[in-house]
């Protein structure tokens, strides 16, 4: 798992850097304005609507396909896949038609503070963006299909064409018409589909028409996926409340929240998603084979790897929130007000960064044993906490208060998942995880002190951005040395795996 996760992280680094370039280009041309707010809401609406289905698919498809192939054959798995795709095309059509008819009420639901030109822009953007749901539906199936075939690379590289197309659309729109932004988002989904489909065929997928809503396999998948869909719908209430409150706090509030969330998402995508992507099919097969010890070991290993990578990122983001935002976005139309709002949101999002990451790992662990109810119950509790805290903190901290509420809810939800998972499967090495986490936290805090002091001294002789980059590199070097000296089990095993890999390549 370590080696594959490292490969995915390397790919993800490039994809996320390009993703940041996309956000930087958007911030340069449109800043935190009514156009960027309208565009981001138009992207959020289809994402939220379809995430109910896509997350359910990615959760239910993998264990169900594995079971079908094991009990029958690959042909039965292909038939099941085609039936799922055809069902999704019908569902997508229903959603698109409803979305096109009731676009304005839907936009007002997601951004109650929008009026006048901003509302009109958001409505027109959304009508265009909804068409992309057909491609999203097919991508939601082909991604886990390739992962089941041990092809993790292609689903990860899809971020490259997506970001390139969107960047081009932003640049072209700035010189022609803002509505090119929405067409660009649809074109980016089409580009991803055109890339992934040939690889799915290479792995044995063949399209054939089958449409059977009563297929027992579809019903079984729905049973698995329905609690997850309910959980996602609960989580999307967070998005709805956050965006609605942000739209009323300030012009550009939605954009500032989005930019900060993208920065937080960079860490999640780089580290957590790579580990979870490799872990989930593996532990699903272990659960199917009743290999409980292997499942426990893999989950504990994934948790420790997330701690190793996310804790230092958390400290760094909290210490350098504003300098990081200035470095990445502080140019063009992105003024000091936008920098301050985004930096405040980033600081408070960072507080819950580890909670977001471990929640992803533990949720996948529950899904692997086909327990989708526990994460839903947990998510419902977390959402309730988040909504209450949103209403309180946004009054005092503005945009930052929304991020703080989300972080606290994520931390509480993760603690509840730990307790529930321990009750469900028994001991899985929490004592060892706690010890290694303590060592990692100590090293990360020392890293933070060195980086902060170094930045203060370097700023006297270097430009602000260069001083930041050197300070971050210095802190990273200190952290690396400290975790080596502390003899952390996961670090030692990771280095051993890399040495074996390097030795095999040399041989």
C-alpha positions as CSV (number, residue, x, y, z in Angstrom):
1,X,0.0,0.0,0.0
2,X,2.8,2.4,0.9
3,X,4.5,2.2,-2.5
4,X,1.3,2.7,-4.5
5,X,0.2,5.5,-2.3
6,X,3.6,7.3,-2.8
7,X,3.2,7.0,-6.6
8,X,-0.3,8.4,-6.4
9,X,1.0,11.3,-4.2
10,X,3.6,12.2,-6.8
11,X,0.9,12.3,-9.5
12,X,-1.4,14.2,-7.2
13,X,1.3,16.8,-6.5
14,X,1.4,17.7,-10.1
15,X,-2.4,17.6,-10.5
16,X,-2.9,19.7,-7.3
17,X,-0.2,22.3,-8.4
18,X,-2.1,22.6,-11.7
19,X,-5.3,22.9,-9.7
20,X,-3.8,25.8,-7.7
21,X,-2.7,27.4,-11.0
22,X,-6.4,27.2,-11.9
23,X,-7.5,29.0,-8.7
24,X,-4.7,31.5,-9.1
25,X,-5.8,32.3,-12.7
26,X,-9.4,32.7,-11.5
27,X,-8.3,35.0,-8.6
28,X,-6.1,37.0,-10.9
29,X,-8.8,37.8,-13.5
30,X,-11.9,37.8,-11.3
31,X,-10.6,38.2,-7.7
32,X,-13.3,37.7,-5.0
33,X,-16.1,39.4,-7.0
34,X,-19.7,38.8,-7.9
35,X,-18.6,37.0,-11.1
36,X,-16.4,34.6,-9.2
37,X,-19.1,34.1,-6.6
38,X,-21.7,33.3,-9.3
39,X,-19.4,31.0,-11.2
40,X,-18.5,29.0,-8.0
41,X,-22.1,28.6,-7.0
42,X,-22.8,27.3,-10.5
43,X,-20.1,24.7,-10.0
44,X,-21.3,23.9,-6.5
45,X,-25.0,23.2,-7.4
46,X,-24.4,20.3,-9.8
47,X,-21.6,19.0,-7.6
48,X,-23.8,18.9,-4.6
49,X,-26.8,17.4,-6.4
50,X,-24.8,14.7,-8.1
51,X,-22.5,14.0,-5.1
52,X,-25.4,12.1,-3.5
53,X,-25.2,9.6,-6.3
54,X,-21.5,9.6,-7.1
55,X,-20.4,9.0,-3.6
56,X,-23.0,6.2,-3.2
57,X,-21.7,4.7,-6.5
58,X,-18.0,4.8,-5.5
59,X,-18.9,3.3,-2.1
60,X,-21.3,0.6,-3.2
61,X,-19.8,-0.3,-6.6
62,X,-16.5,-1.6,-5.4
63,X,-17.7,-4.2,-2.9
64,X,-20.6,-5.2,-5.1
65,X,-18.6,-5.7,-8.2
66,X,-16.0,-7.7,-6.2
67,X,-18.7,-10.0,-4.9
68,X,-20.3,-10.5,-8.3
69,X,-17.0,-11.4,-10.0
70,X,-16.2,-13.8,-7.1
71,X,-19.6,-15.5,-7.2
72,X,-20.0,-15.5,-11.0
73,X,-17.5,-14.2,-13.5
74,X,-16.2,-11.0,-15.2
75,X,-19.0,-11.1,-17.8
76,X,-21.5,-10.8,-15.0
77,X,-19.5,-7.9,-13.6
78,X,-19.5,-6.1,-17.0
79,X,-23.3,-6.6,-17.3
80,X,-23.8,-5.1,-13.8
81,X,-21.6,-2.1,-14.8
82,X,-23.6,-1.5,-18.0
83,X,-26.9,-1.7,-16.1
84,X,-25.6,0.8,-13.6
85,X,-24.5,3.3,-16.3
86,X,-27.8,3.1,-18.1
87,X,-29.8,3.7,-14.9
88,X,-27.5,6.7,-14.1
89,X,-28.1,8.2,-17.6
90,X,-31.9,8.2,-16.9
91,X,-31.4,9.6,-13.4
92,X,-29.1,12.3,-14.8
93,X,-31.7,13.3,-17.4
94,X,-34.4,13.7,-14.7
95,X,-32.1,15.9,-12.6
96,X,-31.0,18.0,-15.6
97,X,-34.6,18.7,-16.7
98,X,-35.7,19.6,-13.1
99,X,-32.6,21.8,-12.7
100,X,-33.3,23.7,-16.0
101,X,-36.9,24.3,-15.0
102,X,-36.3,25.5,-11.5
103,X,-32.8,27.0,-11.8
104,X,-33.5,30.3,-10.1
105,X,-35.1,28.8,-6.9
106,X,-32.3,26.3,-6.7
107,X,-29.7,29.1,-6.9
108,X,-31.5,31.1,-4.3
109,X,-31.5,28.0,-2.0
110,X,-27.7,27.8,-2.3
111,X,-27.0,31.5,-2.2
112,X,-29.8,33.4,-0.5
113,X,-27.7,36.6,-0.5
114,X,-27.6,36.8,-4.3
115,X,-29.6,39.5,-6.0
116,X,-29.7,41.5,-9.2
117,X,-26.8,40.9,-11.6
118,X,-25.1,38.3,-9.4
119,X,-28.3,36.2,-9.3
120,X,-28.8,36.5,-13.0
121,X,-25.2,35.4,-13.7
122,X,-25.5,32.5,-11.3
123,X,-28.7,31.3,-13.0
124,X,-27.2,31.4,-16.5
125,X,-24.0,29.8,-15.4
126,X,-25.9,27.0,-13.7
127,X,-28.1,26.1,-16.7
128,X,-24.9,25.5,-18.7
129,X,-23.0,23.6,-15.9
130,X,-25.9,21.1,-15.4
131,X,-25.2,19.5,-18.8
132,X,-21.9,18.2,-17.4
133,X,-23.8,15.8,-15.1
134,X,-23.9,13.1,-17.8
135,X,-20.1,13.0,-18.0
136,X,-19.9,13.1,-14.2
137,X,-22.1,10.0,-14.0
138,X,-19.9,8.0,-16.3
139,X,-16.7,9.1,-14.5
140,X,-18.3,8.0,-11.2
141,X,-18.4,4.5,-12.5
142,X,-15.2,4.2,-14.5
143,X,-13.0,5.5,-11.8
144,X,-13.8,2.7,-9.3
145,X,-13.8,0.2,-12.2
146,X,-10.2,1.0,-13.0
147,X,-9.2,1.0,-9.3
148,X,-10.7,-2.5,-9.0
149,X,-8.4,-3.5,-12.0
150,X,-5.4,-2.1,-10.0
151,X,-5.1,0.9,-12.3
152,X,-4.9,3.8,-9.8
153,X,-2.9,6.1,-12.1
154,X,-5.4,7.0,-14.8
155,X,-8.2,8.1,-12.4
156,X,-5.6,10.3,-10.7
157,X,-4.2,11.9,-13.9
158,X,-7.7,13.1,-14.9
159,X,-7.1,16.2,-12.9
160,X,-4.5,17.4,-15.5
161,X,-6.8,17.7,-18.5
162,X,-9.6,19.0,-16.3
163,X,-7.5,21.9,-14.9
164,X,-5.9,22.7,-18.3
165,X,-9.3,23.1,-19.9
166,X,-10.7,25.2,-17.1
167,X,-7.6,27.5,-17.1
168,X,-8.0,28.1,-20.8
169,X,-11.7,28.8,-20.3
170,X,-10.9,31.4,-17.6
171,X,-8.4,33.2,-19.8
172,X,-10.6,33.2,-22.9
173,X,-13.6,34.3,-20.8
174,X,-11.7,37.3,-19.5
175,X,-11.1,38.5,-23.1
176,X,-14.5,37.5,-24.5
177,X,-17.5,36.6,-22.3
178,X,-17.8,35.4,-18.7
179,X,-20.2,32.6,-19.8
180,X,-17.2,30.8,-21.4
181,X,-16.4,29.9,-17.8
182,X,-19.5,27.6,-17.6
183,X,-18.8,26.0,-21.0
184,X,-15.3,25.4,-19.8
185,X,-16.5,23.3,-16.8
186,X,-18.6,21.1,-19.1
187,X,-15.7,20.7,-21.6
188,X,-13.4,19.7,-18.7
189,X,-15.7,16.8,-17.8
190,X,-15.9,15.7,-21.4
191,X,-12.1,15.7,-21.7
192,X,-11.8,13.4,-18.6
193,X,-14.4,11.0,-20.1
194,X,-12.6,10.8,-23.4
195,X,-9.4,9.9,-21.6
196,X,-10.7,7.3,-19.1
197,X,-13.0,5.4,-21.5
198,X,-10.3,3.8,-23.6
199,X,-8.5,2.6,-20.5
200,X,-11.7,1.0,-19.2
201,X,-12.1,-0.8,-22.5
202,X,-8.5,-2.0,-22.3
203,X,-9.3,-3.5,-18.9
204,X,-12.2,-5.5,-20.3
205,X,-15.2,-3.1,-20.2
206,X,-17.6,-3.5,-23.2
207,X,-20.8,-1.5,-23.5
208,X,-24.0,-3.3,-24.0
209,X,-27.5,-2.1,-23.4
210,X,-29.1,-3.4,-20.3
211,X,-31.7,-1.5,-18.2
212,X,-33.3,-3.3,-15.3
213,X,-34.2,-1.3,-12.2
214,X,-35.3,-4.5,-10.5
215,X,-32.0,-6.3,-10.9
216,X,-31.2,-7.9,-7.5
217,X,-27.6,-6.7,-7.8
218,X,-28.8,-3.1,-8.3
219,X,-31.1,-3.4,-5.3
220,X,-28.3,-4.8,-3.2
221,X,-26.0,-1.9,-4.2
222,X,-28.8,0.6,-3.4
223,X,-29.1,-1.0,0.1
224,X,-25.3,-0.4,0.6
225,X,-25.3,3.0,-1.0
226,X,-28.5,4.5,0.4
227,X,-27.1,5.2,3.9
228,X,-24.0,6.8,2.2
229,X,-26.3,8.9,0.0
230,X,-28.2,10.0,3.1
231,X,-24.9,10.8,4.8
232,X,-23.7,12.9,1.8
233,X,-27.1,14.7,1.8
234,X,-26.5,15.5,5.4
235,X,-23.0,16.7,4.7
236,X,-24.3,18.9,1.8
237,X,-26.5,20.7,4.3
238,X,-23.1,22.1,5.6
239,X,-22.3,23.3,2.1
240,X,-25.7,24.9,1.8
241,X,-25.5,26.7,5.1
242,X,-21.9,27.8,4.6
243,X,-22.6,29.2,1.1
244,X,-25.8,30.9,2.2
245,X,-24.2,32.6,5.2
246,X,-21.1,33.5,3.2
247,X,-23.2,35.1,0.5
248,X,-24.7,37.4,3.1
249,X,-21.5,38.3,5.0
250,X,-19.6,40.0,2.2
251,X,-19.3,40.3,-1.6
252,X,-16.7,37.8,-2.5
253,X,-17.4,35.8,0.7
254,X,-18.1,32.6,-1.2
255,X,-15.0,33.0,-3.3
256,X,-12.8,33.6,-0.2
257,X,-14.3,30.5,1.5
258,X,-13.7,28.5,-1.7
259,X,-10.0,29.6,-2.1
260,X,-9.3,28.6,1.5
261,X,-11.1,25.4,1.2
262,X,-9.0,24.6,-2.0
263,X,-5.9,25.1,0.0
264,X,-7.1,22.8,2.7
265,X,-8.3,20.4,0.0
266,X,-4.8,20.4,-1.5
267,X,-3.5,18.6,1.7
268,X,-6.4,16.2,1.7
269,X,-6.0,15.4,-1.9
270,X,-2.3,15.1,-1.8
271,X,-2.0,12.9,1.3
272,X,-5.4,11.5,2.5
273,X,-7.1,10.8,-0.8
274,X,-4.0,8.9,-2.2
275,X,-3.9,6.7,0.9
276,X,-7.7,6.2,1.1
277,X,-7.8,5.4,-2.7
278,X,-5.3,2.6,-2.3
279,X,-6.7,1.3,1.0
280,X,-10.4,1.0,0.2
281,X,-10.3,-1.7,-2.5
282,X,-7.7,-3.6,-0.5
283,X,-9.6,-3.7,2.8
284,X,-12.9,-4.4,0.9
285,X,-11.3,-7.6,-0.4
286,X,-10.0,-8.4,3.1
287,X,-13.5,-7.9,4.5
288,X,-14.9,-10.2,1.7
289,X,-12.3,-12.8,2.7
290,X,-13.1,-12.4,6.4
291,X,-9.4,-11.3,6.9
292,X,-10.1,-9.1,10.0
293,X,-6.5,-8.9,11.2
294,X,-5.3,-7.7,7.8
295,X,-8.1,-5.1,7.7
296,X,-7.2,-3.8,11.2
297,X,-3.5,-3.6,10.3
298,X,-4.2,-1.7,7.0
299,X,-6.5,0.8,8.7
300,X,-4.0,1.4,11.5
301,X,-1.2,1.9,8.9
302,X,-3.4,4.3,6.9
303,X,-4.2,6.4,10.1
304,X,-0.5,6.6,11.0
305,X,0.5,7.7,7.5
306,X,-2.2,10.4,7.5
307,X,-0.9,11.7,10.9
308,X,2.7,11.7,9.6
309,X,1.8,13.9,6.6
310,X,-1.2,16.0,7.8
311,X,0.0,17.1,11.2
312,X,3.0,19.1,10.0
313,X,0.9,20.6,7.1
314,X,-1.7,21.7,9.8
315,X,1.0,23.5,11.8
316,X,2.5,25.1,8.8
317,X,-0.9,26.4,7.4
318,X,-1.8,27.9,10.8
319,X,1.5,29.7,11.2
320,X,1.7,31.0,7.7
321,X,-2.0,31.4,6.7
322,X,-1.7,35.0,5.4
323,X,1.7,34.8,3.8
324,X,0.6,31.6,1.9
325,X,-2.5,33.3,0.6
326,X,-0.5,36.3,-0.5
327,X,2.1,34.1,-2.2
328,X,-0.6,32.1,-4.1
329,X,-3.4,34.6,-4.8
330,X,-2.1,38.1,-4.0
331,X,-2.0,39.6,-7.4
332,X,-4.3,41.0,-10.1
333,X,-7.9,41.5,-9.0
334,X,-7.2,39.7,-5.6
335,X,-7.0,42.7,-3.3
336,X,-6.1,43.0,0.4
337,X,-9.7,42.5,1.6
338,X,-9.8,39.2,-0.3
339,X,-6.4,38.2,1.1
340,X,-7.6,38.9,4.7
341,X,-10.9,37.0,4.3
342,X,-9.2,34.0,2.7
343,X,-6.4,33.9,5.2
344,X,-8.9,33.9,8.1
345,X,-10.8,31.0,6.6
346,X,-7.6,29.1,5.9
347,X,-6.4,29.4,9.5
348,X,-9.6,28.0,10.9
349,X,-9.9,25.3,8.3
350,X,-6.4,24.2,9.2
351,X,-7.5,23.6,12.8
352,X,-9.6,20.7,11.6
353,X,-7.3,19.4,8.9
354,X,-6.5,16.2,10.7
355,X,-10.1,15.6,11.5
356,X,-11.1,15.9,7.9
357,X,-8.4,13.4,6.9
358,X,-9.0,10.7,9.5
359,X,-12.7,10.9,9.0
360,X,-12.1,9.9,5.4
361,X,-10.0,6.9,6.4
362,X,-12.4,5.7,9.1
363,X,-15.5,6.1,6.9
364,X,-13.9,4.0,4.2
365,X,-13.1,1.4,6.9
366,X,-16.8,1.2,7.9
367,X,-17.8,1.0,4.2
368,X,-15.5,-1.9,3.6
369,X,-17.4,-4.0,6.1
370,X,-20.7,-2.8,4.6
371,X,-21.6,-0.7,7.6
372,X,-22.8,2.5,6.0
373,X,-25.2,3.4,8.8
374,X,-22.6,4.4,11.4
375,X,-20.9,7.1,9.3
376,X,-24.4,8.5,8.5
377,X,-25.3,8.8,12.1
378,X,-22.0,10.3,12.9
379,X,-22.3,12.8,10.0
380,X,-25.7,13.8,11.2
381,X,-24.4,14.6,14.6
382,X,-21.5,16.6,13.1
383,X,-23.8,18.6,10.8
384,X,-26.0,19.5,13.7
385,X,-22.9,20.8,15.6
386,X,-21.7,22.6,12.5
387,X,-24.9,24.4,11.8
388,X,-25.3,25.7,15.4
389,X,-21.6,26.8,15.5
390,X,-21.9,28.4,12.1
391,X,-24.7,30.6,13.3
392,X,-22.7,31.6,16.4
393,X,-19.2,32.0,15.1
394,X,-20.1,33.8,11.8
395,X,-21.5,36.7,14.0
396,X,-18.1,37.2,15.6
397,X,-15.5,35.9,13.1
398,X,-17.2,36.4,9.8
399,X,-16.0,34.0,7.0
400,X,-13.4,32.6,9.5
401,X,-16.2,31.6,11.8
402,X,-17.8,29.4,9.2
403,X,-14.4,27.6,8.7
404,X,-13.9,27.2,12.5
405,X,-17.4,25.7,12.9
406,X,-16.6,23.2,10.1
407,X,-13.3,22.2,11.7
408,X,-14.8,21.6,15.2
409,X,-17.6,19.5,13.8
410,X,-15.0,17.4,11.8
411,X,-12.9,16.8,15.0
412,X,-15.9,15.8,17.0
413,X,-17.2,13.5,14.2
414,X,-13.8,11.8,13.9
415,X,-13.6,11.1,17.6
416,X,-17.0,9.5,17.5
417,X,-15.9,7.4,14.5
418,X,-12.8,6.2,16.4
419,X,-15.0,5.1,19.3
420,X,-17.6,3.3,17.0
421,X,-14.9,1.5,15.0
422,X,-13.2,0.3,18.2
423,X,-16.5,-1.1,19.4
424,X,-17.2,-2.8,16.0
425,X,-13.9,-4.6,15.3
426,X,-12.1,-4.5,18.6
427,X,-8.5,-3.3,19.3
428,X,-6.7,-2.1,16.2
429,X,-3.6,-0.6,17.7
430,X,-4.8,2.7,19.1
431,X,-2.1,2.7,21.8
432,X,0.6,2.5,19.2
433,X,-1.1,5.1,17.0
434,X,-1.3,7.5,20.0
435,X,2.4,7.1,20.8
436,X,3.5,7.7,17.2
437,X,1.0,10.7,17.0
438,X,2.6,12.2,20.1
439,X,6.1,12.0,18.5
440,X,4.8,13.4,15.2
441,X,3.1,16.3,17.0
442,X,6.3,17.1,19.0
443,X,8.4,17.1,15.8
444,X,5.8,19.2,13.9
445,X,5.7,21.8,16.7
446,X,9.5,22.1,16.7
447,X,9.3,22.4,12.9
448,X,6.8,25.3,13.4
449,X,9.0,27.2,15.8
450,X,12.1,26.9,13.5
451,X,10.1,27.9,10.4
452,X,8.4,30.9,12.2
453,X,11.7,32.2,13.6
454,X,13.5,31.6,10.3
455,X,10.8,33.5,8.4
456,X,11.1,36.4,10.8
457,X,14.9,36.6,10.3
458,X,14.9,36.0,6.6
459,X,12.3,38.6,5.9
460,X,14.9,41.3,6.8
461,X,17.1,40.2,3.9
462,X,14.8,38.6,1.4
463,X,11.5,39.3,-0.3
464,X,8.4,38.2,1.6
465,X,7.6,35.4,-0.8
466,X,11.2,34.1,-1.0
467,X,11.6,34.3,2.8
468,X,8.4,32.2,3.1
469,X,9.6,29.5,0.7
470,X,13.0,29.2,2.4
471,X,11.4,29.1,5.9
472,X,9.0,26.3,4.8
473,X,11.9,24.3,3.3
474,X,13.9,24.8,6.5
475,X,11.0,23.7,8.6
476,X,10.4,20.6,6.4
477,X,14.1,19.7,6.7
478,X,13.9,19.9,10.5
479,X,10.8,17.8,10.6
480,X,12.3,15.1,8.4
481,X,15.4,14.9,10.6
482,X,13.4,14.8,13.8
483,X,11.0,12.0,12.7
484,X,14.0,9.9,11.7
485,X,15.6,10.4,15.1
486,X,12.4,9.5,16.9
487,X,12.3,6.0,15.4
488,X,8.7,6.1,14.5
489,X,7.5,2.7,13.3
490,X,5.7,3.9,10.2
491,X,8.6,6.1,9.1
492,X,11.1,3.1,9.5
493,X,8.8,0.8,7.5
494,X,8.2,3.4,4.8
495,X,11.9,4.0,4.3
496,X,12.5,0.2,4.2
497,X,9.8,-0.1,1.5
498,X,11.5,2.7,-0.5
499,X,14.9,1.0,-0.2
500,X,13.4,-2.3,-1.4
501,X,11.8,-0.5,-4.3
502,X,15.0,1.3,-5.2
503,X,17.0,-1.9,-4.9
504,X,14.6,-3.7,-7.3
505,X,14.9,-0.9,-9.8
506,X,18.7,-0.9,-9.6
507,X,18.8,-4.7,-10.0
